[in-house]
Amino acid sequence: MKKKRKTLAVSAAGILFALCIFALQSKADALNGIKQVTTDKDLIIPIAEITTDASFYPVDIEGTRLEVIAVKAPDGSIRTAFNTCQVCYGSGRGYYKQQGNFLICQNCGNRFRMNQVETRSGGCNPIPIFADNKKIVGKNIVISKEFLKKSKNIFANWNRS
């Protein structure tokens, strides 16, 4: 009987510890502009929450983790791109972090201003999500699950840490 109580106490402590770690990670993600994970459905980004600071929207499509960047450019337009570098994505470290008004590739170190997001295709910059791959529905930007599914191969080695 005592052994059973001890096992239950250890199990409860383990669960509590895991919940604390999850809560701390969630808080750290929120501070870094990382939103809650969308799983196997369209990504819906509320336009009202997009600012000049990059927001990162994680998406899980059939077990592959993708991430979308949304940011308001200096001209007021909303820009979106995949959070992976067009050249460095295969390394697994070709993702961006914001530093001031720049996105910096964590693999090659190239820097891109917020107003460059979604303006160029090719080269070492964030992979753009152009207007024909998203739509405005009410007060949201919607990126379809089908488009995300077609794009998941660029995240096969992705390892955002």
C-alpha positions in Angstrom: 0.0 0.0 0.0 2.8 2.4 0.9 4.7 1.6 -2.3 1.5 2.4 -4.3 1.2 5.8 -2.7 4.9 6.5 -3.3 4.5 5.6 -6.9 1.4 7.8 -7.2 3.2 10.7 -5.6 6.2 10.3 -7.9 3.9 10.2 -10.9 2.0 13.3 -9.8 5.3 15.1 -9.3 6.4 14.1 -12.7 3.2 15.4 -14.3 3.4 18.6 -12.4 7.0 19.1 -13.5 6.0 18.5 -17.2 3.2 21.0 -16.9 5.5 23.6 -15.5 8.0 23.1 -18.3 5.2 23.3 -20.9 3.9 26.5 -19.2 7.4 28.1 -19.2 8.0 27.2 -22.9 4.6 28.6 -23.8 5.4 31.8 -22.0 8.8 32.0 -23.7 7.2 31.4 -27.1 4.6 34.1 -26.5 7.4 36.6 -25.6 9.2 35.7 -28.9 6.1 36.3 -31.0 5.4 32.6 -31.5 1.7 31.8 -31.5 -0.1 28.5 -30.7 0.3 25.6 -33.1 -2.3 25.0 -35.8 -2.7 21.3 -36.6 -3.8 19.9 -40.0 -6.1 22.7 -41.0 -6.1 26.1 -42.6 -3.9 28.7 -40.9 -6.0 31.7 -39.8 -4.1 34.8 -38.9 -6.1 37.7 -37.3 -5.0 40.9 -39.1 -5.5 42.9 -35.9 -2.6 41.1 -34.1 -0.1 41.8 -36.9 2.4 44.6 -36.0 5.8 45.8 -37.1 7.2 43.1 -34.9 7.3 39.7 -36.7 4.8 37.1 -35.4 5.6 33.5 -36.0 2.7 31.0 -36.6 3.6 27.4 -36.2 1.7 24.8 -38.2 1.8 21.0 -38.0 0.8 19.4 -41.3 0.7 15.6 -41.2 3.5 15.6 -38.6 5.8 18.2 -40.3 6.3 21.4 -38.4 6.1 24.5 -40.6 6.2 28.1 -39.5 4.8 31.3 -41.1 6.0 34.8 -40.5 3.5 37.7 -40.6 4.6 41.3 -40.2 3.3 44.8 -41.0 5.7 46.5 -43.3 6.5 50.2 -42.9 4.1 51.1 -45.7 1.3 49.4 -43.7 0.9 46.3 -45.9 0.8 42.9 -44.3 3.5 40.6 -45.5 3.8 36.8 -45.0 6.5 34.3 -45.7 7.6 30.8 -44.6 10.1 31.0 -41.7 12.8 29.4 -43.7 15.6 30.6 -46.0 15.3 29.9 -49.7 18.9 28.8 -49.8 19.5 27.4 -46.3 16.3 25.5 -45.7 18.0 22.1 -46.3 20.4 22.7 -43.4 17.6 22.7 -40.9 18.9 25.9 -39.4 17.7 28.2 -42.2 15.1 30.0 -40.1 14.8 33.6 -39.0 14.8 35.5 -35.7 13.9 39.1 -35.4 16.5 41.6 -34.3 15.3 45.2 -34.4 13.9 45.9 -37.8 15.7 42.9 -39.4 15.0 39.2 -39.8 18.3 37.3 -39.5 18.9 33.8 -40.9 20.2 31.6 -38.2 22.3 29.6 -40.7 24.0 32.1 -43.0 23.5 35.3 -41.0 21.9 37.3 -43.9 19.7 40.1 -42.7 16.4 41.2 -44.3 14.4 44.3 -43.5 10.7 43.8 -42.7 9.8 45.7 -45.9 11.6 42.9 -47.9 9.4 40.1 -46.6 7.1 38.8 -49.4 8.7 41.0 -52.1 11.2 38.7 -53.6 11.4 35.0 -54.6 14.8 33.3 -55.0 18.0 34.0 -53.3 18.8 33.8 -49.6 15.6 35.3 -48.1 12.4 34.1 -46.5 10.2 32.1 -48.9 7.3 34.4 -49.7 3.6 33.5 -49.5 2.2 35.7 -52.2 -1.4 36.9 -52.5 -2.4 34.1 -54.8 -1.6 31.6 -52.0 -3.6 33.3 -49.3 -6.9 35.1 -49.0 -8.5 37.7 -46.8 -11.7 36.5 -45.1 -13.3 39.1 -42.9 -10.6 40.3 -40.6 -8.3 37.3 -41.1 -5.6 36.1 -43.5 -6.3 32.5 -44.4 -3.6 30.2 -45.8 -5.1 26.9 -46.9 -4.1 23.5 -45.6 -3.6 22.4 -49.2 -1.0 25.1 -49.9 0.7 24.4 -46.6 0.7 20.7 -47.4 2.3 21.4 -50.8 5.0 23.4 -49.1 5.9 21.1 -46.2 8.9 19.5 -48.0 10.9 22.7 -47.4 10.6 22.0 -43.7 11.7 18.4 -43.8 15.0 19.1 -42.0 13.8 22.2 -40.1 15.1 22.5 -36.6 14.1 25.8 -34.9 15.7 25.9 -31.5 
